[in-house]
Amino acid sequence: MKAGTANDEPARFALKDVPMSWFSRKRDTPEGPQGAVAARSFALGEIEIVGPWARASLPPMTAGGGFFALTNKGTIPDRLIAASSPVAERVEIHAITVVGAELRMRAREGGLALPPGTTLILKPRGYHLLLTGLKTPLEAGSQVPVTLTFEKAGNIDIELAVAAPGPVGKHTL
């Protein structure tokens, strides 16, 4: 498999069978938290992470999503290749496609390429971090520590601000 390509076989779930609160949607609402939480940023050299957040999980959920804007302000390409968190058994970099009533989720084995001058938005229904095997539920108002690993820039510790379950985005699943 080439670096940066998706797995051949997507994971498929019927949306009615997947209680992922971080996919809850209502029309005409902003993506993620607003205000001070959205303005928080972390930097590692020329890499900037802005507005990191997660949606609160509802029992018996054992998975959650992490979202943020990722910008390469430098002149050298880089790649987000891994992530980890002490609150989850595993953190994967994922891409999602919604096709009709199906959710197709794929781990990005090669990570996400971040060319110079590029901003990637990790958000519901797109690229995101998938935290699996949660050791405790993600509670609204808490912070989730996550370590991001870049191919060239190295590691950076960030915190995802956990937002209450509710509307995200302009679309309804």
SULFEN-V791590 format. One record per helix or strand. SS is the DSSP state (hx for helix, st for strand). FROM is the first residue (numbers start at 1). LEN is the number of residues. If there is no record, write none. Layout:
# SULFEN-V791590
SS,FROM,LEN  SS,FROM,LEN
This chain:
# SULFEN-V791590
st,11,4  hx,15,3  hx,21,3  hx,36,4  st,41,4  st,47,9  st,63,10  st,78,7  st,88,12  st,102,6  st,112,3  st,119,4  st,128,7  st,143,8  st,154,10
